Every structure is written in structure tokens, then in C-alpha cells.
Amino acid sequence: MGKQVWRPGNMLYPLPAVMVSAADKAGNANILTVAWTGTICTNPAMLYISVRPERYSYHMIKETGEFVVNLTTEKLAYATDWCGVKSGKDVDKWKEMKLTKGKSEKLSYAPIIQESPVNIECQVTEVKELGSHHMFLAEVKAVQVDEKYMKKNGKFDLNATGLLAYSHGEYLSLGKELGGFGWSVKKKR
């Protein structure tokens, strides 16, 4: 069996499935589902999202320079997909999906999604116009986490939240541990 060559635009790898919340200066808020996202720096903490300029939330992010990455879970899978195929121009996603706007700790406009176990508040530092998507590079200004996932030792148990991934058009639940960091080189006993 050989390998088949696909064009570079075909997505073949898993990505996080997140809902991004944003608002404009007039107070209009929206949610968009984003798969093109990830960490880009530890110090300062930075991440990126890539958004098509024609998306309803694009102008909100450009106008205010802020957004919130809300991690999604199995419980939020339906809302995650629904918010990715409906436009905020036509429908109030907050109302239709029964999601609750929460106050950001450090941002002025973008709300958090209360039902998300992790809300990452971001301030845009640069926009790269790359083609079909524009990449928003952003510094993390605050992170809110759901207390029910905090262990007694103060560590956040992210894996207990039921996180989602998106791979080639399908949502997948994460959770099966294969090993911890460095397990491949640890001494065998």
C-alpha cells in the first residue's frame, strides 16, 4: 500500500474545536466555531485563531482587537457544530443554543461562554492576511477555569472536561490516555 497525494488544503489532522466569542463596541456579541487555532508562545502566553474575513465575527475582532477562546466539550458538541454552520447575521446564537454570556476578567468587549470549562481571554497583537483566512495573533490576558475541574492539589484536570477535537469533518471526544510527557524515554523497571 502506498500513500496518496492530496492537495495541501485538505485537512487530515485533528484540531481543537473551540467556540470563539467576540463583540463589537456597540455591544453586539457573537459566537463562531474555529478549528484553526493553537498555542504559539509560552512567554508571553500567546495563541492564534484564523478566521475568514466574510465571517460575521471577523469585523468584531478587528474593531475591538479582542476575543475569547472557549474550549468545547462533549456536552457542548451540538452547540459547537451549530454555531459553526449558522451565521450571527441571521440568528442570535446565544439565545438559540441557550449559552450564557459571562464577564471577561481583562477584556472590555468580548464575553466568555459560561458553559465552557476554560475561557482564554485574548488581545490581538497582529493580523496576518494569509489568503482564505486571516490569522489573529493574540496575547493571552486571562484564563478562567471551571472550579469543578480543580483538584485538591490546585491542579486543573483539563482531561476530565470531555474535550472535543475536529478531524476531517468529524467531532471526536478526547480522553484515552496513551502516556504522559516523556513516557517514551523513561527507564523501564
HELIX and SHEET records of a PDB file:
HELIX    1   1 TYR A   58  THR A   64  1                                   7    
HELIX    2   2 GLU A   74  LEU A   76  5                                   3    
HELIX    3   3 ALA A   77  VAL A   85  1                                   9    
HELIX    4   4 LYS A   93  GLU A   96  1                                   4    
HELIX    5   5 GLU A  147  TYR A  149  5                                   3    
HELIX    6   6 LEU A  158  THR A  161  5                                   4    
SHEET    1   A 3 LEU A  15  PRO A  16  0                                        
SHEET    2   A 3 LEU A 164  SER A 167 -1                                        
SHEET    3   A 3 GLU A 170  SER A 173 -1                                        
SHEET    1   B 7 ALA A  29  VAL A  34  0                                        
SHEET    2   B 7 VAL A  18  ALA A  23 -1                                        
SHEET    3   B 7 GLU A  66  LEU A  71 -1                                        
SHEET    4   B 7 VAL A 118  GLU A 129 -1                                        
SHEET    5   B 7 HIS A 134  VAL A 145 -1                                        
SHEET    6   B 7 MET A  46  VAL A  51 -1                                        
SHEET    7   B 7 THR A  37  CYS A  41 -1                                        
SHEET    1   C 2 LYS A 101  GLY A 102  0                                        
SHEET    2   C 2 ILE A 112  ILE A 113 -1                                        
END                                                                             
